[in-house]
């Protein structure tokens, strides 16, 4: 039994959660907070109450009616007691209650702030304390930080504490985020930060080798005060290399909104990296890292930072000068060198675009998604998907360019430019309607954009058509397997009978995201005469590992085989309607291994 278990507090229910958190922390022999925080005074929280009978709007109205009058009371003690009672009567789960509280229109912000402070310092109920923390997300002041940090040590309150601390103390918020996802490597970092030892913090930060923790890029930089470390050690090559990795990860939209736009010292850290990047040894890895940073600064979310006029261009010019002028000769099997060769000039090309759009196909390098490809759409130099959506990467060029979806005609066409990283059904997608209007191409009718409705974009039609034609012809970004996949997809578009004869339809053709040198065809089988009592469809995937053959020859061989062989006989069954699969003798695929 641990010391912590032996010293379970005998705190009565009247003890405030704030005092209880301080007590639990005080009895820890090493002063360390457990990974998931301290348990609440009465053990695990009871099941969250449910109110499935309410829509979002109805729940907001109910919280507004219940709490708004109380939060205008000038007496914070009386108001806090009333909030405790009303919260219990609402019987709403805590995340929903906090979300609706954060959106309340407040007649007297000073009164609401006083009540919020009374709730977080003296509250004994988790939901009521959460109301106080939700109010402090927009009303909090520096004096509230110690209390919020203490409450963040309790299970069930860490998310509210992070949200309230973010505007006040980014380092404290970052430490809470990291602790809740802590691994052995991260424990060393949080301990070093807590000790105040900058050398230990630097050492712990540089020791992070697990790529799975790099998605915490912004929080790692905030927790360790990366900007401060760079100021103290501007020529530290190891620290500069890690800085590049963290900035590139923050600019990636793999998991949704790019964290770089919320990283307050971002511009200064970019400046420090580029100013001293000549200290990095000229390895292939470092060259690729600097080129990735340049791509982020040229067409990625980093463009959206509040740059001084001309400053971003100056950083790009400096990076251009640091990288070898001629791309190295391709080395068979060296994917990193090949990526560098294909992308060397992309972020440094100068063009007087005026009001025309520009499409840039970017293969994201150094990501967990090793073959991620997105078509970035720039208007007046601004990446539209990052600026208007920010919930995921732009759609790939096969979807937007190869399909001809972006071509403008008098008849309006709605086009999906991007889908949320978690699927459209969860967090939406970004759509625009494209039409030709005389000598202009108009993008309007935006749907799914975040924030104020975007304005219509009007482009000169001749310039638009020329840029689109250039982008459709440009295959320089492609590696052999991706070229093979594009040629197969084009062949199937031209000859749909190749799959139709087998009652198959093309779902997707591309490269395996974990093994970019493998081409994968995903096909759907929907029989015209399914066995009685069945229906639906089945999916199959056909994988083609790289054989070093020319892409055109490999694609032609695939199309020839589809003329004579039914893919259902040799492709891998991927699942679908259970009754149909059983009737046709297909076994469900084994479950994915747990990682």
C-alpha positions in Angstrom: 0.0 0.0 0.0 1.4 3.4 -1.0 1.8 6.3 1.4 -1.0 8.1 -0.5 -3.4 5.2 0.1 -2.4 5.0 3.8 -3.2 8.7 4.3 -6.7 8.9 2.8 -8.0 12.2 4.1 -10.8 12.3 6.7 -12.1 15.5 5.2 -15.9 16.0 5.7 -18.1 17.0 2.8 -18.1 20.6 4.0 -14.4 21.0 3.1 -14.0 23.0 0.0 -12.5 21.2 -3.0 -9.8 23.9 -3.1 -8.7 23.1 0.5 -9.0 19.4 -0.2 -6.7 19.7 -3.3 -4.1 21.6 -1.2 -4.3 19.0 1.5 -3.9 16.1 -0.9 -0.9 17.7 -2.5 0.6 18.5 0.9 0.7 14.9 2.1 2.5 13.6 -1.0 6.0 12.6 0.1 7.5 13.6 -3.3 5.1 16.5 -4.1 4.2 14.9 -7.4 0.6 14.9 -8.6 -0.6 11.5 -9.9 -1.0 11.1 -13.7 -4.8 11.4 -13.6 -4.9 13.8 -10.6 -6.1 13.2 -7.1 -9.4 11.5 -6.6 -12.3 13.5 -5.4 -13.1 13.6 -1.7 -15.9 10.9 -2.0 -14.0 8.7 -4.4 -14.9 8.2 -8.0 -17.5 10.6 -9.2 -21.1 9.2 -9.6 -22.4 8.7 -13.1 -23.0 11.9 -14.9 -26.7 12.9 -14.9 -28.3 12.8 -18.3 -30.7 15.2 -19.9 -31.2 13.7 -23.3 -34.6 15.3 -23.6 -33.1 18.7 -24.3 -31.6 20.2 -27.5 -28.5 22.3 -27.3 -30.7 25.5 -27.6 -33.1 24.3 -24.9 -30.2 23.4 -22.5 -28.7 26.8 -23.1 -32.0 28.5 -22.4 -32.4 26.5 -19.2 -28.9 27.3 -17.9 -29.4 31.0 -18.8 -32.7 31.2 -16.9 -31.3 29.4 -13.9 -27.9 31.1 -13.5 -28.1 34.6 -15.0 -30.1 36.2 -12.2 -27.9 34.6 -9.6 -24.7 35.9 -11.2 -25.9 39.5 -11.0 -26.2 39.3 -7.2 -23.7 41.8 -5.7 -23.3 39.4 -2.7 -21.0 36.6 -3.8 -21.6 34.4 -0.8 -25.3 34.4 -1.2 -24.9 34.0 -5.0 -22.6 31.1 -4.6 -24.9 29.3 -2.2 -27.8 29.8 -4.7 -25.7 28.4 -7.6 -25.0 25.3 -5.6 -28.7 24.7 -5.2 -29.7 25.5 -8.7 -26.9 23.4 -10.2 -28.2 20.4 -8.3 -31.7 21.0 -9.6 -30.6 21.3 -13.2 -29.1 17.7 -13.1 -27.0 18.4 -16.2 -23.7 16.7 -16.9 -20.7 18.8 -16.0 -19.2 19.3 -19.5 -22.5 20.5 -20.9 -23.1 22.7 -17.8 -19.7 24.3 -18.2 -20.1 24.8 -21.9 -23.4 26.6 -21.5 -22.1 28.6 -18.6 -19.2 29.9 -20.6 -21.7 31.3 -23.2 -23.9 33.2 -20.7 -24.5 36.9 -21.4 -23.6 38.7 -18.1 -25.3 41.9 -17.0 -22.6 42.6 -14.4 -19.2 41.0 -15.1 -17.7 42.2 -11.8 -20.5 40.5 -9.8 -20.1 37.3 -11.8 -16.3 37.3 -11.3 -16.8 37.7 -7.5 -19.3 34.8 -7.5 -16.9 32.7 -9.6 -14.1 33.3 -7.1 -16.4 32.4 -4.2 -17.3 29.2 -6.0 -13.8 28.0 -6.7 -12.4 28.9 -3.3 -15.3 27.6 -1.1 -17.3 25.3 -3.3 -17.9 21.7 -2.2 -19.8 20.4 -5.2 -17.8 19.5 -8.4 -20.5 20.8 -10.8 -20.9 24.2 -9.0 -17.1 24.6 -8.8 -17.0 23.9 -12.5 -19.5 26.7 -13.1 -17.1 29.1 -11.3 -14.2 27.8 -13.4 -16.2 28.2 -16.7 -16.9 31.8 -15.8 -13.2 32.5 -15.2 -12.4 31.3 -18.7 -13.3 34.9 -19.8 -13.4 36.7 -16.5 -10.2 35.3 -14.8 -7.3 37.5 -13.7 -3.8 36.7 -12.6 -4.8 36.4 -8.9 -7.0 33.4 -9.8 -4.1 31.3 -11.1 -3.0 29.7 -7.8 -6.6 28.5 -7.1 -7.1 27.2 -10.6 -3.8 25.3 -10.5 -4.8 23.7 -7.3 -8.2 22.6 -8.6 -6.6 21.3 -11.7 -5.0 18.6 -9.6 -8.4 17.0 -9.0 -9.9 14.4 -11.4 -12.8 15.8 -13.3 -11.7 19.4 -13.0 -8.5 19.4 -15.1 -10.2 20.3 -18.4 -12.0 23.3 -16.9 -8.7 24.4 -15.2 -6.8 24.2 -18.5 -9.4 26.3 -20.3 -9.4 28.9 -17.5 -5.6 29.0 -17.2 -4.9 29.3 -20.9 -5.5 33.1 -21.1 -3.7 33.6 -17.8 -0.7 31.3 -17.5 0.1 29.2 -20.6 2.9 27.2 -18.8 0.5 26.1 -16.0 -2.1 25.1 -18.5 0.4 23.2 -20.5 1.7 21.3 -17.5 -1.8 20.2 -16.7 -2.3 19.0 -20.3 1.0 17.1 -20.3 0.4 15.5 -16.9 -3.0 14.1 -18.0 -1.3 12.3 -20.8 2.0 11.7 -19.1 4.5 9.0 -20.1 7.8 8.2 -18.5 9.6 10.7 -20.8 7.1 13.4 -20.0 7.4 12.8 -16.2 11.0 13.8 -16.4 10.1 17.0 -18.2 7.3 18.0 -15.8 9.6 17.3 -12.8 12.3 19.5 -14.4 9.9 22.4 -15.0 8.6 22.1 -11.5 12.1 22.3 -10.1 12.8 25.6 -11.9 16.1 24.1 -13.2 16.5 25.4 -16.8 19.4 23.0 -17.7 17.4 20.1 -16.4 14.4 21.3 -18.4 16.5 21.6 -21.6 17.9 18.1 -21.0 14.5 16.6 -20.5 13.1 18.3 -23.5 15.9 17.1 -25.7 15.5 13.5 -24.4 12.0 13.2 -25.9 12.5 10.5 -28.5 9.0 9.1 -28.8 7.2 10.6 -31.8 3.9 9.9 -30.2 4.4 12.7 -27.7 5.3 15.3 -30.4 1.7 15.9 -31.2 1.8 17.8 -27.9 4.1 20.2 -29.6 2.6 23.5 -28.5 2.1 22.3 -24.9 5.7 21.0 -24.7 7.0 24.3 -25.9 4.9 26.3 -23.5 5.6 24.0 -20.5 9.4 24.1 -21.1 9.4 27.8 -22.1 11.1 27.0 -25.4 11.3 30.7 -26.2 13.2 31.4 -23.0 15.5 28.5 -23.6 16.3 29.8 -27.1 17.1 33.3 -25.8 19.5 31.8 -23.3 21.1 29.3 -25.7 20.6 30.8 -29.2 23.3 28.7 -30.8 22.5 25.4 -29.3 22.3 23.1 -32.3 20.4 20.3 -30.5 17.8 22.8 -29.2 17.5 24.4 -32.6 16.8 21.0 -34.3 14.1 20.2 -31.7 12.6 23.7 -32.2 12.2 23.0 -35.9 10.5 19.7 -35.1 8.1 21.3 -32.6 7.2 24.2 -35.0 6.6 21.8 -37.9 4.4 19.7 -35.7 2.4 22.7 -34.5 1.8 23.7 -38.1 0.4 20.3 -39.0 -3.4 20.1 -39.3 -3.5 16.3 -38.9 -5.4 16.5 -35.7 -7.5 19.6 -36.5 -6.7 23.2 -35.9 -3.0 23.9 -36.3 -1.6 24.7 -32.9 0.9 27.2 -34.3 -1.8 29.9 -34.5 -2.3 29.6 -30.7 1.4 29.6 -29.8 2.0 33.1 -28.6 5.8 33.3 -29.2 5.5 31.6 -32.6 7.0 34.5 -34.6 9.9 35.1 -32.3 10.7 31.3 -32.2 10.6 31.1 -36.0 13.0 34.2 -36.1 15.4 32.5 -33.6 15.4 29.3 -35.5 16.1 30.8 -38.9 18.6 33.3 -37.5 20.8 30.5 -36.1 19.9 27.6 -38.4 23.4 27.7 -39.9 24.5 26.0 -36.6 22.7 22.9 -37.6 25.0 20.2 -39.1 24.2 19.9 -42.9 22.6 16.5 -42.7 19.8 15.2 -44.9 17.5 15.2 -41.9 18.2 18.8 -41.0 17.9 19.9 -44.6 14.5 18.2 -44.8 13.5 19.8 -41.5 14.3 23.3 -42.7 12.5 22.7 -46.0 9.4 21.6 -44.0 9.5 24.8 -42.0 9.8 26.8 -45.2 6.7 25.0 -46.6 4.8 25.9 -43.4 5.8 29.5 -43.7 5.0 29.7 -47.4 1.6 28.0 -47.7 0.7 26.5 -44.3 -1.1 27.8 -41.2 2.1 29.7 -40.2 1.1 32.3 -42.8 -1.8 33.3 -40.6 0.5 34.7 -37.8 0.6 38.4 -37.4 3.8 39.0 -39.4 5.3 42.4 -40.0 5.3 43.4 -43.7 8.0 41.6 -45.6 9.2 39.6 -42.6 7.9 36.2 -43.6 9.4 36.7 -47.0 12.7 37.6 -45.5 12.7 34.3 -43.4 12.0 32.3 -46.5 14.8 34.0 -48.4 17.1 33.2 -45.5 16.1 29.5 -45.5 16.5 29.4 -49.3 20.1 30.6 -48.8 20.8 27.9 -46.2 19.6 25.0 -48.3 21.8 23.6 -51.1 20.9 25.3 -54.4 20.8 22.1 -56.3 18.8 19.2 -55.0 20.9 16.1 -54.4 20.7 13.3 -56.9 18.0 10.7 -56.0 19.2 7.7 -54.1 17.2 4.5 -54.6 15.3 3.7 -51.4 16.1 7.0 -49.7 12.6 8.4 -49.4 13.8 11.5 -47.4 16.3 12.6 -50.1 13.7 12.0 -52.8 11.1 14.1 -50.9 13.7 16.9 -50.6 14.6 16.8 -54.3 10.9 17.0 -55.3 10.1 19.9 -53.0 13.3 21.9 -52.9 12.1 24.9 -54.9 8.3 24.9 -54.0 8.3 27.4 -51.0 10.8 29.8 -52.6 9.2 30.5 -56.0 8.3 34.1 -56.4 5.1 34.9 -58.3 3.1 38.1 -58.8 -0.2 36.4 -58.3 -2.4 39.5 -58.1 -5.9 38.3 -57.5 -5.5 34.9 -59.0 -5.6 31.8 -56.8 -2.7 29.4 -56.5 -2.8 25.7 -55.8 0.2 24.1 -54.2 0.4 20.3 -53.6 2.3 19.6 -50.4 3.5 16.2 -49.2 3.7 16.6 -45.5 7.1 15.5 -44.2 8.0 14.2 -40.8 4.5 13.5 -39.8 3.1 10.3 -38.3 1.0 10.2 -41.4 4.0 9.6 -43.6 2.3 9.9 -47.0 -0.1 12.7 -46.2 -0.7 14.9 -49.3 -2.9 18.0 -49.4 -3.7 20.6 -52.0 -3.3 24.0 -50.5 -5.4 26.8 -52.0 -4.0 30.3 -51.7 -5.8 33.5 -52.4 -3.7 36.7 -52.1 -1.1 34.4 -50.5 -3.4 33.2 -47.7 -4.1 29.5 -47.3 -7.9 29.4 -47.4 -8.5 26.1 -45.7 -6.4 27.0 -42.7 -7.9 30.5 -42.5 -11.6 29.6 -43.0 -11.8 26.1 -41.5 -8.9 24.9 -39.4 -10.3 21.5 -38.5 -8.1 19.4 -40.8 -6.0 19.4 -43.9 -7.2 20.3 -47.4 -8.4 17.5 -49.6 -5.8 15.7 -51.7 -5.0 16.7 -55.3 -6.6 13.5 -56.6 -9.9 14.7 -55.3 -9.7 18.4 -56.2 -7.4 18.5 -59.3 -7.5 15.2 -61.0 -11.3 15.1 -60.9 -11.7 18.5 -62.5 -13.9 19.6 -59.5 -12.3 23.0 -59.4 -13.0 23.9 -63.0 -15.4 26.7 -63.4 -18.5 26.5 -65.6 -21.6 28.7 -65.9 -23.5 26.1 -63.9 -22.6 26.5 -60.2 -20.9 23.5 -58.6 -20.5 22.9 -54.8 -17.1 21.5 -54.0 -15.8 20.1 -50.7 -12.4 21.7 -50.1 -11.6 20.0 -46.7 -13.1 17.6 -44.3 -12.6 17.6 -40.5 -9.9 15.3 -39.3 -12.5 13.3 -37.4 -14.9 13.0 -40.4 -17.6 15.4 -41.7 -20.3 13.7 -39.6 -18.5 14.7 -36.4 -17.0 18.2 -37.0 -18.1 19.2 -40.5 -16.4 20.1 -43.8 -15.7 23.2 -45.8 -17.6 23.7 -49.0 -17.6 26.4 -51.6 -19.7 27.0 -54.7 -17.7 27.7 -57.9 -19.2 29.4 -61.0 -18.1 31.3 -64.0 -19.6 34.8 -64.3 -18.5 36.4 -67.6 -14.8 37.1 -67.4 -14.6 36.2 -63.7 -14.7 33.0 -61.7 -16.6 33.4 -58.4 -16.2 31.4 -55.2 -19.1 32.0 -52.9 -21.9 30.2 -51.1 -19.4 29.1 -48.4 -20.7 26.3 -46.1 -19.0 25.0 -43.0 -16.6 27.9 -42.5 -15.6 28.7 -38.9 -16.2 32.3 -37.8 -17.9 35.1 -39.8 -19.2 34.1 -43.3 -16.3 34.5 -45.8 -16.8 37.1 -48.5 -17.1 36.0 -52.2 -13.8 35.6 -54.0 -13.6 36.9 -57.6 -10.8 35.8 -59.9 -9.9 36.8 -63.4 -11.2 33.8 -65.4 -8.2 33.6 -67.8 -5.7 33.7 -64.9 -7.8 31.2 -63.0 -7.9 28.7 -65.9 -4.2 29.1 -66.5 -3.3 28.4 -62.8 -5.6 25.4 -62.6 -4.2 24.0 -65.8 -0.7 24.4 -64.4 -1.6 22.6 -61.2 -3.3 19.8 -63.0 -0.2 19.2 -65.2 2.2 19.5 -62.3 3.1 16.0 -61.1 6.5 16.9 -59.7 5.3 16.2 -56.1 4.5 12.6 -56.9 6.6 9.6 -56.0 6.4 6.5 -58.1 3.7 4.6 -56.1 1.5 7.7 -56.0 1.9 8.2 -59.8 0.8 4.6 -60.3 -2.3 5.2 -58.1 -3.2 8.3 -60.0 -2.9 6.5 -63.4 -5.0 3.6 -62.1 -7.7 6.1 -60.9 -7.6 8.0 -64.2 -8.0 4.7 -66.1 -11.0 3.7 -64.0 -12.6 7.0 -64.6 -12.2 6.6 -68.3 -13.3 2.9 -68.3 -15.8 2.4 -65.5 -16.9 -0.8 -67.1 -13.7 -2.5 -65.8 -15.2 -2.6 -62.3 -18.9 -2.4 -63.2 -18.7 -5.8 -64.9 -17.8 -7.3 -61.4 -20.5 -5.2 -59.7 -17.8 -3.2 -58.1 -17.4 0.6 -57.7 -14.2 2.5 -56.9 -14.1 3.8 -53.4 -10.6 5.1 -53.4 -7.2 4.6 -55.0 -4.1 5.8 -53.4 -1.0 4.9 -51.4 -0.9 3.2 -48.0 -0.5 5.9 -45.4 1.9 3.7 -43.4 3.8 2.4 -46.4 3.8 5.1 -49.1 5.4 2.7 -51.6 2.3 0.5 -51.6 -0.6 1.2 -53.9 -4.1 0.4 -52.5 -7.4 0.1 -54.4 -10.5 0.2 -52.2 -13.6 -1.2 -53.9 -17.2 -1.6 -52.9 -19.3 -4.7 -54.0 -23.0 -4.2 -54.1 -24.7 -7.2 -55.8 -27.6 -6.5 -58.0 -29.3 -9.7 -56.9 -28.2 -10.3 -53.3 -29.0 -13.6 -51.6 -32.5 -13.6 -50.0 -32.6 -11.9 -46.6 -29.4 -9.9 -47.3 -28.5 -6.6 -48.7 -26.0 -3.8 -48.3 -22.5 -3.9 -49.6 -19.0 -5.3 -48.9 -15.6 -3.7 -49.2 -12.4 -5.1 -50.6 -8.9 -3.7 -50.9 -6.2 -4.7 -53.3 -2.6 -3.9 -52.2 0.2 -3.6 -54.8 3.7 -3.4 -53.2 6.3 -1.5 -55.1 8.2 -3.6 -57.7 10.4 -0.8 -59.1 8.5 -0.9 -62.4 7.6 2.3 -64.3 4.2 3.7 -63.0 2.6 3.7 -66.4 3.4 0.0 -66.9 2.2 -1.0 -63.5 -1.0 0.9 -63.9 -1.6 -0.6 -67.3 -1.1 -4.1 -65.8 -3.7 -3.5 -63.2 -6.2 -2.3 -65.7 -5.5 -5.3 -67.9 -6.1 -7.7 -65.0 -9.4 -6.1 -64.3 -10.5 -6.9 -67.8 -10.4 -10.7 -67.1 -10.2 -11.3 -63.3 -12.8 -10.5 -60.6 -11.0 -8.7 -57.8 -13.3 -10.3 -55.2 -11.3 -13.5 -55.9 -7.9 -12.2 -54.9 -8.4 -8.9 -53.1 -8.7 -8.8 -49.3 -12.2 -8.7 -47.8 -12.5 -5.6 -45.7 -16.0 -6.0 -44.1 -19.5 -4.7 -44.7 -23.0 -6.2 -44.3 -22.6 -9.2 -42.0 -25.6 -11.2 -43.5 -24.3 -10.6 -47.0 -20.8 -11.6 -46.1 -21.9 -14.8 -44.4 -24.2 -15.8 -47.3 -21.3 -15.3 -49.8 -18.8 -17.1 -47.6 -16.6 -14.1 -46.6 -15.2 -14.1 -43.2 -15.0 -10.8 -41.3 -11.4 -9.4 -41.1 -9.6 -10.0 -37.7 -9.8 -7.1 -35.2 -6.9 -4.7 -35.4 -4.1 -5.4 -32.9 -4.3 -3.3 -29.7 -1.4 -0.8 -29.4 
